[in-house]
Amino acid sequence: MPRVERRKTQLAEYSARRRPLPGVDRDDAREALALQMEASLRRLEYTAIRRGRQIDSARADPNSSMFDPEMAATLHLRQGSLDDAIWLTFLATHFGKHARHGWERLRDVYSGLGRKTWTWEEVSANPASFRRWLARNANRIGGAFSNHRKYESLRDDSARGTAAVVESYVEWVGPQLSHQQLITRVIEGGNDPHSNFDRLYKSMRVTSFGRLGKFDFLAVVGRLELAPISPGSAYLKGATGPLKGARLLFGGRVNASIDAPQLQEWLTDLDALLHIGMQAMEDSLCNWQKSPRRFVHFRG
């Protein structure tokens, strides 16, 4: 793979001429990281390819086995419903795609167990109705939260349960219940995607959405072109996997003495050579640190 070989060469050159990268001194470690970067880039490129294709309406139907939230969001956007596009992206981030159950939990909730689709209009107009429905039906909802969201809950009495999460999300969007107005208000006419991302990231006060949830949600919003945003930082403060990966790369071990701002400065400098972007950088470092000398394909 030419891109992988080029990236291995770039990592070696950067380490020799700019700043040591002891985490990839070994050829097997350098190859493992280059392969993770390639895998991350391919996932982003695949999203762009799918976004340009014709989309079957079944992709947006939570009662169909063809349901896919990213393609559904693109379809909603094409049909002029930015609210439903971003709302569904948020739900997909909250539940995540489980390794075994796929999108089953999202489908069950979003479809109202096949009886009533919880669109943005339905939920935002009456979050209390959604809470009551969830309380009555939680034990009938299948699937599971994804690995990234494994500490979440459907329980109505949980402070970080899905009902509480949704209520806080509606509050964040604002009293006009318009995602477009939220975006306009927060980014204040900014035309830099990195600054826009940062403003939305810092404004987001949603229950159970910490650093990882906010980054994942807004990154998907950006790559689906639902808003003019993209991460210009790996947002290492509060991170686990990406922070460990960055410390391993620049320190040769997980050295807690290297703080997040310093690591981000070095990552920005490294990306000036690699040109992969911070979304791929964050994702690849997170996956690489789990298996730093042998490439393993991770799906989240």
Protein Blocks (a to p, Z undefined) as FASTA:
>chain_A
ZZlmmmmmmmmmmmmmmoccfklmpmklmmmmmmmmmmmmmmmmmmmmmmmpccdfklmm
mkbfkbcfklmmmmmmmnopaklmmmmmmmmmmnopafklommlmmmmmnonopaccdfk
lmmmmmmlmmmmmmmmmmmpgcjddfklmmgcfbfkbckbmklmmmmmmmmnopnopakl
mmmmmnnopabfklmmmmmmmmpccehiafklmmmmmmmmmmnopaccddfbehlgopak
lmmmmmmmmnopacfkbcfklmmmmmmmmmmmnonojmlmmmmmmmmmmmmmbccddeZZ
